[in-house]
Amino acid sequence: MIITVTLNAAIDRTQVVPHFTVGRRHRAVESTTLAGGHGINVARALRRLDRAVATTGLIGGVTGKLVRERLSEEGLLHDFHQIAGTSRTSTAVIDPVEGTVTEMNEYGPDVSEAELEAFATKLDFLARTADIVVFSGSLPPGLDSATYQQLLRRVRPSGAQTIVNSLGHDAALGETLQAEPSLTVVSQREAEEFVGYEFTVDEDFRAAFDAMVRIGGQSLVIATADGVWARIKTGRTIDLVRARFESSDLVSGLGGVDVFVAGYVSAYLDDALPPERLRRGLAVTMANQRQLGVGIFDTSDLRALEQRVSIEPLAEVGEPAG
């Protein structure tokens, strides 16, 4: 069983508006509304890949009720902790003519220490049945940047593999890495914010990996516009790999990191080697780009899409000293 955790769940509304212009009135030519938040996106994609998955986290208010209803309609197993505040709504506007995406995301509800502790107790129970626990997305107001670190340490006795992605804040990433998650997946923008400079050459990615490893990073992935840079740790061996994909038929680039994680996990559970996990993750990313709605994609052509992923092994080294 895979458990995904979303502490800042939302209702995600995506609209397609050709020639979107600020200050003008528009009509959307297509739209979709889904239960959202990064962990929920990961769960939706995993279910589409026929993996046993349940999603949990914090929700509240009228929006939280709608999140529950949407998840039930999709047939996604869920067990969220109810909080006093109202969960957020997020809106994305896709302009297919200009190739742009404009996102408007609310911060989310304030969460008290008591509410977090009650959820952590629930997670203690759920983690006992889990092979993998995925922590995804930003922290809602009121929660300390060390929240994920604390939850990861509580999950560790269960023996589950732990994955974190799309934390959205460099302080939260730094704190979380101290708990040594099994896999950390971030966007290039998140990695740049973490190290404090923009990446202009290949060595910048290696330097970012080194910085994360010094804190506690194990296996690490940095997602770029056309693929990923990866440092995958297996036992005492570390593989440095660059993987790229050929993108086409782009409808939406939303949620790319979330569905990549789902594809990677699916391949991991098939005992695939690190390069093939990256290949599967990027194939799912490409499939997701063809549809409106994160985690909604056609699985019938994943094998063909995997062939459009190029893998470049960069190095294989032993466990670094210290």
N, C-alpha and C positions, 0 to 999 in steps of 0.2 A: 504493500500500500504506500502511496505517496500522499503526503499532506502538504498543502500550500497555505501560507499565512499571509493575509492582507490586513494590515493594521489601519489602513486608510482607504477602505472600500468606497465605491462610487457608483453612480449611474452614469455611464458613458454614452453620450450622444454624438454621432458623427454625421456630418452633412456634406454633400458634394455640391459645390457652388462654383460653376465656371465664371471666370473673370471676376473673382471676389475682390471688392474694393472697399477699403475702410470708409465709413461715412455714407455708404450707399445702401438702398434697400435691395434685397436679393430674394430669390426663391430657390430653394434647394431642389435639384433634379433627382436626388436620391438621398436617403437617410437611413440610419439604423440606431437603435437604442439597446444597449446591453448592460448587464451587471458588469462592473469593471473594477479596476485596481489591478496592479501587476500580478499579484498572486492568483487572483481569479482568472486573469488571462492565461497564465501558465496552466492552471487546472483545466480550462476549456480546451486548450490545445492538446494536453495529455489525454483527455478523454477521447478526443477525435482520433488520437493515435492508439486507442484501445488499451489504455493503461488504467489500472485501478487507482483512483484519485479521489480525495475529499479535500474541501477547502474550508478554512476557518479564519477567524480574525475578529475585528470589532465593527459593529454596525449599530446605527440608532436612528430613531425618528421615522418620519414618513418615507424618506429616501431609503433608509435601511430596510424597511418593510418591503419596498419595491425591489431591492437587491435580492432579498430572500425569494420573492415571488418569481423573479426572472430566473434565478438559479434552479428553482424547482421546475419551471417550465422547460428548461434545457436538460433536466435530468441529472444535474450535477449534485453530488452529495455535498452537503454543507452543514456546518455546526458552528455558527458565529455566536460570540458573546454580545449581549445587548448592553449598550451604554446609554447615558442620559442625553448626550448631544445628538445632533442630526447629521447623518453621513452626507458627503458632498456630492455635487453634480459636476461633471466635466464635459466640455464641448470642444469638438475639433471640426474645423472647416477645411475641406480639401478642395483646392482649385486645380482641376486636372489640366487646364489650359496652361497655367503658369508653372505647374508642378510644385506648388507650395502647400504646406500644412500649417494652419494657425490653430494653436491650442489655448484654451481658456480653462484653467483648472482652479477650483476652489481649494482653500487650505485644508478644510476638513474640520471636524469637531474637536473641542478640547477633551482630553482624556485624563481622568484622575489616576493617581497611584493605586487607589483601591480597585478601580475598574481594570487596570493593567494586571494587578495581582490576581484578580478573579479569572482573567483570561489565561494567565500563565498556568494556573492550576488546571484549567481545561486542557491546555496544550500538553502539560505533563502526562495526562491520561491518554490523549490522542497519540502522542509520540511513541507510546509503548507498542502500538500496532504498526508503526511506520518503518519502512526501509529507507526512505528519503524524506526529509523535511525541507521545503523551499520557503525562504523568507524573501518577500518581494515588495518593493515600493517605498514611497516616502513615509516618514513618521508624521502622524497628526499632531497638531499643537498640544502642548502640555506634556509631551513625552520627551525624556532626555535622549541625547544623541547616543548614549550607551545602551538604549533599550534592546536593540538586536543582540548586542553582546551578552546581555543578561539572559535573554531567551535562549540563545545558542548554548550557553553554559548549562542551562536547565535541561535542554534536550539531550546533551551529550551522554548522560548515563544510559539512555535508551539504546545506544549503539547505532542510531540512524546516521546515514550520511547527511550532511547539511549543505545547502546551497543558498547563496544570497545573490540578489540581482536588483538593479535599478533603484538604489537607495536614494539617489537624487541629492545628496549633500555630502561634501567631503569630510565633515566632522563625523557624521554617522558611519561613513565607510571606514575611516581610521579606527574608530572605536570597535566596529564590528570585526575587523581583521584581527584584533587582539584575541578574539575567541577562536581563531584558526578554523574557519569554515572549510569544508572539504573543497568547495568550488565557489569562486566569486566571479560574477559576470557583470561588467560595467560597460557603458558606452564610451567612445573616445572622449566625448565632452566631459563625462564624469571623471575619467582618468586624468585629463588635462587640469581640471579644477583641483583634483587631489594633489598633483605634484606642483601646480602653480604656474604652468606655462603651456603654450600650444605646441603640439607635435608637428615638426616640420621634416624630420628625417627618421629613418627606421630605428636608429639608436634610441630615440625618445621612448619608443614602446618598451625596449629592453630596460631602460632606466626606470620606467614606471613599474615594471614587474619587480625590479630590485627593491624599489621603495616599498612596495606592498609586502614583499616577502620579509623584509626586515621587521615589519610590524607583526606578521603572523599569517600572511597569505600562503595558501597551499597551491592548489590548482587555480589558475587565473585566466580569464578571457577578457580581451578588450574588443568590443564590437565597433567596426568602422562602417563607412557607407557602402563598401563593396565586399565585406567579409569580416574576418576576425584575426587577431593576433592571440596566440594561446601559449600558455605555459602549463603543461599538464604533468602533474606529479603522480607517478605510479610506483609505489614502494620507495626505493632509493634512486629511481631513475626519473629524470625530468626531460620531457620533450618540449622543445620550442618549435612551434609550427605557425605558419601563416596560411590561411585558407581564404580563397576568394570565390565569388560567385558571379555568374552572368545574369543580370536582372533584366526582365522584360515584362511587358503587359502590366506595368505598375498601375494599380488602382489606389492602394494605400500603403504607406510605409510605417503606419502606426504599429506599435507593439512588437517590433522586430526582435528586440532582446528577449522578450517574454516567450515568444514561440521558439526562438533559438534554444532557450533553456529546455523547453519541452522536448524538442527533437533530440538534443544532447542526452537528456535523461533516458529517453526511449531507447537510444542506441546503447547507452551504458547498461541498461537492464538486459540488453541482448548480448552482453559481454563483448561488445565491439571495442577495438583498439582506439586510442585517442584520436587519430586522424579520421576514422570512420564516424566517431561521435560528432566531430566538427562538421563532417560532410552531411550527416543527417540533420543536424541543427540548421545548417544553411539552406538545405533543400526545403525544410519546413518554412524557413523565413521567406524563400522565394514563392512558395505556394500561398503563404499568407498575404503577400503583396498583391495577389491577383483578386482578392476578395475585399469587400467592405465589412469591417468588423473583426476585431483582433481574435485570433484563435478559430476563425471560421475559414476552412480551406479544404480543397479537394485532395484526398490522400491517394487517389488512383495513379497520379503521375509523379509520386515522390521519387521512385527509382530513377526515372528519366531526369529529374531535376538534380539528383545526386551526381549524375555524370557531368553536370555543368559546373561542379565545384572543383577548383584546382587546389591541390595540397602541396605546400612547399615546406618540407622539413628544414628547420634552420639549425638545430643542434640537438644533441642528446648528451646530457652531462649527468654526473653523479650528484648526490645530495651535497649542497654547498656546506662548507665548514661553518660552524657556529650557528 
